[in-house]
């Protein structure tokens, strides 16, 4: 690992590619409006072409990263206070840049079919390329300040893309029209959803900004490598009790961007944007930014902990926020009928897994195990979730409804989409031995179980329960969409001459590729996991001096291809998948039991179902506490203070008081000297009484 300034021309060439990874999408964003003035159709070629070039630039960095080489190149930025802008292309950043770059490219290709004919297509391509560039800044920045610029960039782009269909037509809403929760409508327009995402993520952004500047005040730098090389700042902060609070404030940014509890409620309304946007936000970009931030900072704080600094509380909060989010959102995905919302709940839940793994990594002596597991699941999830979202977009495109109850029996009409959703869905469920999701989820189970901290067993139980629920709601989704009879909605469509058909090639090829990779990499998943583990072991040892004392224990009782697998974690993975898919099959594919009858069979099941359907009332509570109540207070202030006390009391009251006073003074102006003497005497008497009292 060497600084670019100390390297030869070959490494300068690598540095150029590192810069181009994020610069190229911004170049596309700059020229797309101009191209759109000439030809709207040509903007698609510009967007897809530059996305491809960015992905290729990221790919050129892979060979060096896989050999644990690091590219660190800086330029002067704010010279007056010694701040530089730079790219840091270490193994962590390079792998993430490739995940973002290639999945974003496939989503852009998909968008050429999905967004075909949209009259605002130029604006769409502008914000999509801006989004990709901002995310790559987050990934490749060598300091917190530059990262924050990318952080705000993805926030701005998400606001624009979530609210893309700003005319707020009914078909672009999410939720059920006419349905209320605690007296509030559960039905949201694109513009409302965009503002909600922007405001809620800003809560986390402000926390992150505060944490950044707290550290800068003591360290005098935002640079990741500089913070690692000179740790005196950490000692000063700990002496004043500010080290852990600053770390938690930084994590607040991750909570907001990655939609973790309690800032998770914006994620579901984000489904008002085009499905290509949902795939981009939920698979490889914005919501993964928080996970990447923790992955970037986690080793630094673990190394500080190993040096004697007290940072366990920081990792404990990460682990429990992840665990709570994973279970909370999984339960809501069990009961929702909007396909994109089910996938959105799933995204937040799976990111909870990643956070849990990174959190327990910091609470374990084997940091590399949890670290690798969390990051491996990020890669795995990016593939199968992008595939699922794009496939869901094809369903919406064909059926014209976001509700799974308006689908049914589609496997005969959309055979490719059916096959690809099964492949990607199996990855989400963690189908044993053949999907990336199985190996990454099993690695998380093992990391949690082996962490050795006092909360290992409760966290492990939550992880397994969440896996059962995940397998159930994924099977439920596939069952409701592809099995059973056609819905009345489809029958009406066919009567009107609109027949259900497969998506065009430009749409199904991208999610077909990702579904195939989910299975293909899954078949050699244990090898892939070990390769990433070895890469990160060397990376953490060289960069942060975090050594792994873990040795794979070979057991004659385990098959050769499972050597090194924790048997408890393996059995838990198998059981979770088996229980979840069996329940889903019984209710929604075989349809041996009517789920509605089970829900309505007793008060307990009905109440639990209602609570989960109403999002555990958390969304309604957020609105009541932070929207409705403040509006009531503001209206009260306006009505009783501003309007009554100020307008009436001050304006009208003073006017009447002055008028009354004028009449009194006027009454004393008689022109008779004796009257003036009486008034003068009364005044003297009044002053004497005041002084006496």
N, C-alpha and C positions, 0 to 999 in steps of 0.2 A: 504494500500500500504506500503510495507516494503522492506528493503534491504535484499537480500538473506543471507548476512552475519549475520543478526540479526534473521533469521528464523530457524525453526527446520528442522529435517531431511526430513519431508514431502515436505517442500518447496525446499530443496536441490534437491530432486528428480525432482521437477518441473523445477528447473534451468538446470538440466542435459538435460531434454527434449528440453529446449529452445536452448541449445548449439547444440544438435543433429540435430535440424531442418536444420541448414545450414552445419554442418560438414558431415552428411551422404551423400549428393550429391557429395561433394568433395572426400570422400572416394571412391565412385563409379567411379569418374573420374580417380582416381589414379590406380584402379585395372582393369579397362576396357581394357587398352592397353595390359596388361599381359594376361588377359583372351582371348583377341582377337588373341593372338599368338597360342592359343590352339584350340579355336572354335569361329568363328565370330558369329554364331547363338547364342551362350551362352551370348554374350554381351548384347543382348536385355533383357534377364532375369535379368541380373545384374542391368541394367539401370532402368528398370521398378520396380524391387524389392526395390531398394534403394530409388527411388522416392516415392514409397508407404510408406516405413518406415519413410521417412521425413514428409510426409503428416500426418501420424498417430501421430508422435511426436508433430506436430503442433496442432492436434485435442485434445491431452491430455491437452493442455494449455487453451482450450476454457472455461471449467467450471469456473475456477478462474477468467478469463477475464470478463465473463458475470456477475460476482459479483463484478467487478471493482477492483479485486486484481491485484497487479503488482509484477512481478519478476524482480529484478535487481541484476545481479551477475557480479562481476568484477574480473579480474586477472591482475597482474602487466605486463606491456608491455614495455614502454620506461621509466624505473625507473629514469633515470638521470634528466628528466624534469617532472616527476610525471604523466605520461600519462598511463592510464589503458585501457585494452580492456575489453569489457563487452557486455552482452545481456540485453536488456530492453524489457521485454514481458509485456507491458501494453495493455489495450483493443485495441488500434489502431493497434499495431504491431501484436497482436495475430490474429485479424480478417484478416489482410492483409496476414499474413503468411499462414493462412488456404486457402485463395483465391488462392494464388500463388501455394501452395503445392498440393491441390486437382485438380486444373485445369491443372497444369503441369503433374500430374500423368496421367490424362485422355489423354493428348496430347501424352505422352510417349506410352501409350497403342495403340493409333491411329497410331503412327509412326511405330509400329511393322508391320502393314499392308502396310502403305504408302511407307516405305523405303525398303520393302522386295526385296532382290536381289541386292541392291546397293553395288557395290564393295568397297566403302569407308565407310561402315556402322560402323566400329569401330571408325573412326574419328568422325562420326556423333554423336554416343552415348557419346563419351568423351566430346564434346563441349556442348551437351544438358545438361548433368549432371553438368558440370562446370558452365553453364549459370544459372541453378536453384540454385546452391549453392551460387553464387555471388549475385543473387537477394535476397535470404533469409538473407545474411549478411546485405544488405541495410535495410531490414525490421527490423531486430532484433538488430542492432548495437545501443549502448547507447551513441555513440559519433560521431562527424562529420568525424574524421580521419579514423576510422574503416569503417564507411559507404562509404568513398571515395574509399577504397580498393575494396569493392563490386561494387561500381560505375564503376570503371575501369575494373573490371572483366566482367561485362555484356557488356561493350563496346568492349573488346577484343573478347569475345565469339560471339557477333553479327557480328563483322568483319569476323570471321572465318565461321560462318553459313550462312550469306548473300552471301558470295562468295564461298559457299561450292562446287558448281559445277564449279571449277576454270578452267576447260578446255574450257569454254566460247563457248559452242555449241549454234547454233542459237535458238534451242528450249528452252534454258535456259535464253535467254535475256528477257527484258521487253521493251515495246515501239513498235513502228511500223517501220520496216526496210525501209529505204529510205525516211522517213518523216523528215523534218527539221523545226526548229523554230528559226527565226532570224539567219538563216544560219548555225545552229548547229544541228547535228543529234539527234533526239529524240528516241534513240535506245541504250540500255545500257547492257553491259555484267555483269555477276556475279562478276568478279574481280573488275571491275570499280565501281559497286554498293557497294561492301564491303568497298573499299577505301573511297568512298564518305561518307558513313555512319560514318566511323571511323574518318575522318577529320572534318566533320561538327559537330559531337557531341563533338569533342575535343575542339572546340571553346567555347562551354558551360562549358566543364570540367575545362578549364583554368580559366574562370570567377569564377566558384565555388571554385576552389583552392585558388584564390586570396581573395575571401570573407571569407573563412575559416580561413586563416592565419591573415587577418585583425582582426577578432574577437579574435583569439588566442593571438595576440599581446597585446590586452587590457585586456582580461579575464584570460589568462593563462591556459585555459582549452578548450577542444573540447566537453566536456560532455553536453548532453542535460539537464539533471537534474541540474548539477552544474551551468549552465548558467541561469537557472530559479531561483535557490535558492539565488544566489548572483548577483544582477543587477547593481552593481557600474560600471561595465565595459560599460554598455549601456550609462550611464551618461557621462562618459569620451569620448566615441565615438561621442555622440551627440554634445558635447561641441566643438569638432573639425570638425563637419559636416561629420562624417564618418559612422554613424549608418545606415541610409537609403542606401547609396551607397554599404555598405557591404551586406545588405540584398538583394539588387538588384543583386549584383554579385552572391550571392548564388542562386537566382532565375534563373540566366543565365544558371546554370547547369541543372535546371529543363526544361528550354526552349529547350536546346539541346537534352537531353535524351527523352523528351516527344514530340519532333518534333513540337514545337509551333512556330508561326511566330516570327522572320524571319528565324529560323533555321529548317524549316519544310521540305525542299526539299529532304532530304535524305530518307524520309520515303517511298516514292513511288518506288524508285529503290530497296528498301529492299525486294521487292517481287521476286527478282531473286533467293532467297533461297528456299529450300523445303517448301511446304505449312505447314508442322508441325512447322517449324521455324517461319513462319509468324504468325501462331496461338499463339505460345508462346510469341513472341516479342510483338504482338499487343493486346493480351488479358490480360495477367496477369503479365508480367515481364517488360522488359526494358522501354517501353514507359509509363508504370504506375509508374516507379521509380520517375520521376519528380513530378507527382501528390503526391506521398507519401512524398517526401521531403517537399513540400509545406504544406501538412497536418501535418508533424512532426514539422515544424518551425512556421507555422501560429499561433497556440495558444500562443507560446512564444512571438512573436512580437505583437499580440493583447493585451496580458497582459502588455507588455511594454507600448503600447499605452494608456491603461487604467490607467497606473501609471504616465502618463503625457508626455511620450516620443512621438515625432512627427514621426509617421510611416505610415500615411495615404497614402503617395505617393507610398509606397511599395505595399500595397493592391490594389491601383488604377491600377498600372501597371499590376499586376496579372490578374485583372478582364478584362482589355481591351485587353491584349495579348490573353486571352482565347476567348473573344468575336470575335476578328478579325480572329483568327484561325478557330473557329467554322464555321463562315460564309464562309470564303475564301475556305476552303477545301470542304465544302458541295457543293458549286457551281461547283467545278471541278468534284465531284463525279456524277453530273447530266449528264455528257456528255461522260465520258470515257467508252470504250468498253471492257477493260480488267477486268475480274471479281475480281481478287485479288487487282488490283489498286483501284477499286471502294470501296472495303472493307478497303483498306489502307487510302484512303481519309476520309472515314467514321470514322476510328479510330482517326485520328488527330482531326477531327471535334468534336467528342464526348469527347475527352480529353479537348478540348477547353471549353466545357460545365463545366467539373469538375473544371478547373482553374477559370472560371467565378464565379462559386459558392463559391469557397474558397476565391476569391478576394473580392466579395461583403460581405462575412462573416466578413472580417476585417473592412469593411466600415459601418457595421450595428451594432446597439446596441445588436441585437440578433445573436451573433457570432455562437451559436450552430446550428441555423437553416441552414445557408449556409454551415457550416462545415459538418453537417450530410447529407445534400442534395448532396454535392460533393462526399463524400465518399460512400454514398449509390449508387450513379450512377457508381462509380468505380466498385463496386461489381456486380451490374446489368450488366454493359457493359462487364465485364470479362466473364460472362456466355454466353450471346448471341453472342458476337463477336467471342469467341473461337469456338462456335458451327458453326457459319457462315463460318469461315475460313476453318475448317476441312471439312465441306460440300462442299465448293468450291474446296478443294483438291480432293475430290471424283469425282467431275465433270471433273476436269483436268485429273485425273487418267483414267477416262473412255473415255472421248471425245478426249483427246490428243491435246487440244488447250486451250490457256488462254483467247481467245476472246469470248465474249458472242454472237457475230454475227455468230460464228461457232457452236452454240448450237441451242436451240429451240425445242419445242415439247417433252421435256424429261420427263414430269410428268407421262407419261404412262409407261416409262421404268425404272424410278428410284423413285418409289412411296414413299419409306421411306425418301430418301433425300429430295424429294419435300415437304413432310409433315414437316420435321424437319426444313428446311429452312424457311418455312412459319412461324413456331412457333418462331424461333429465329429472323426472319425478323420483325415480329410483335413487338417483344421486342425492336428492334432497332427503329422502327417507333413510339413506345409508344402507342400501341393499348390500348384503354381505359379499365381500371378495371381488365384486365386479364393478364397483363405482368408486370414484374419488371421494364421495361423501362418506362412505363407510370408513375408509382409512383415516381421513382427517378427523372424523367424529370419534373414532376409536382412540386416536392419539390424544384427543382432548380428555376423554374418559380416563385414560391411563395417567395423564399428567395430573388431573384433579385427584384421582385415587392415591397416587404415589407421592403427592406433595407433602404429606406428613404434618400439615398444620391442623389446628384444632377444629377448623371448619371443613375439613376435607370430605367427611362423610355426608353432611347435609348438602354441600355443593354437588357431590357426586349423585346423590339421590335426585336433586333438582335436574341435573343434566340428563339422567336416564328417563325421568318422567317426561321431560320436554321432548326427548327423542321418540317416546311412545306416541305422544300427541302429534308430533310432526308426521310420523308415518301414517297416522289416522287421517289427518286433514288433507294430506296429499292424495291418499287413496280416495277420500271423499270427493275431492275436486275432480279427479279423473273419472270417477264413477258417475258423478252428476253430469259431466260434460259429454262423455262418450258412450255411456251405457244407458239402458232403459229405453223407454219410448221417446219419440220426438215430442217436444213441448208444443203447446198450443201456439206459441209464438212462431215456431218454425213452420207449423202447418199453415198458419195464416200467410207467412212469407211465400210458401210454395203455391198457395192459391192465387197469390198476387203475381205469380210468375217469377219470383226471386228464388232460385234453387241454390241449396247449399253446395259449395264447391271448395276444392283445395286452394290454398293461397298460391300466388304466383311464385316462380322460382326465385326472384329477387328477395322474397320474404322467407321462404322455407329453407333455402340453402344455408343462410347464416345460422339459424337456430338448429339446423340439422348438423352442421359442423360441430357446434358446441356440445350438442347431445352426444355425438359420436365420441368426442374427446372425453366426456364424462365417463363413458364406458371404457374407451380405449386406455386412458391413463389409469382408470380404476383396475383394469386387469393386471397391470404391473404396479399397482398402487403402493404396495409395501416397499418396493424398490425405490419408487419416487419419494416416498416419505423418508426413507433412510438417506437418500441422496440430499434432500433438503436439510435433514438433520445434520449430516456431516458438513455441509456447506456452512450452515449457521453456527455449528460448533467451532469451526475454524475462524469464522468471521467474528464471533463474540470473544473468542480467546485473543485474537490479534488486536482487535479494536478496543475492547473494554476490559481485557484481562480477566474475562469470566471463563474459568475452566470447567469442563464437564467431567465429573468423577464417575459418571454412569458407565457401566460396562454391560453389554448385552449378555444375559445368562442363557446359555443354550440348554434346552431341556429335551431329553429323549422322549418325553411324553407328548411333546408338541410336534406336529408335522414340520418338515424342514422349512417350508415357505412361511411358517408362522413363528419362527424363532425370533425371540425378542419381544413378542407380543405379551402384554399383561393378560393372564387368563381371566381375571375378574372383569377387566374392561371388555375383553372379547365376548364373554358370556353376556354381559350387560348389553352390548351392542346387538348381539343376535336376538336376545329376548325382546329388546325394545322394538326392533324392526318386526319381529314375528307377531307380537301382541298388537302393534299399531296397524299393520297391514291386514291382519285377520279381522279386527273390528271394522276397519273400513270396508273390507270385502263383504262382510256379513250385512252391513247396513246399506251400502251404496252401489256395490257391483252385483253380488248375488241377490241383494234385496230380499233376504230371508226375514228381516225384521224391519218394520216401519219406524224410522227414527222419531217421527212426529208423535207416534203413540207412546214411545218410551219417554219422551220429554214430558208429555202430558199425563203420564201414568201416576205421578205423585207430586206433591208440593215441592219436595226437595229437588228433584230433577228439573222441574219447571223453573224454580227460583235460580238455580245455578245457571241454567240456559239463559235466562233473562239477564242475569248479571253479566255474563260473558258477552251476550249480544249487545248490551248497552255499554260495552267497553269498560266494564268494572266501574262505570259512572265517572271515571277519571276525566274523560273529555268534557263531560257536562260540568264537573266540579271546576275545571280550569276556566271554562267560560263564565260560570257564576262568580268565581273569586276574582278573576282578572279582567273580565269584560263587563258583565251585567252589574255587579256590585259597584265598581268604579263609575259606571254610567249613572247609576242611581244616586251616588254621592255627588257627582258633578251636577246632576239635575237639581238635587236638593240645595246645593250651594247656590246655583243660579236662581232657583225659585225663591228661597227664603233669605238669602243674603244679598246676592247681587241685585235681584229684581225688587225685593222688599226693602232691605236695609239700605242699599246704595241708591237704587233708582228712586224708590218712594221716600225713604227716610232722609237721604242726603239732598237729593235734588228737590223733590216736592216739599219735604219737611223744612228745609232751610229757606225755601222760597216763602212758605207760609209764616215761618218765624220772623223773617225779615219784614214781611208785610205787617204782621202784628206789632212788631217793635216800632215800625214807622208810624203806625196809628197811635201808639202810646205816646211817642215823642211829639207827634202832631197835636195830640190832645193837651199837651203841656204848654204849647205855644199860644198862650192867651193874650199876651201883651200887657198883662196886669202884674206889677212888681210884687204884690203880695203873694201871688201864686208862685212866683219863682222862689220867694223866700221859703214857702212851705216845702217845695221840692228840694231846695238846698238843705233845709233842716232835716228832712227825711233821709237824705243821703248821708249827712253827718252821723245821724243816729244809727243808720245801717252799718257804717264803717266801725263805729264804736262797739256795736254788738259783736261784729266779727272779731275784732281785736280782743275783746273781753273773753269770748268763747275760746 
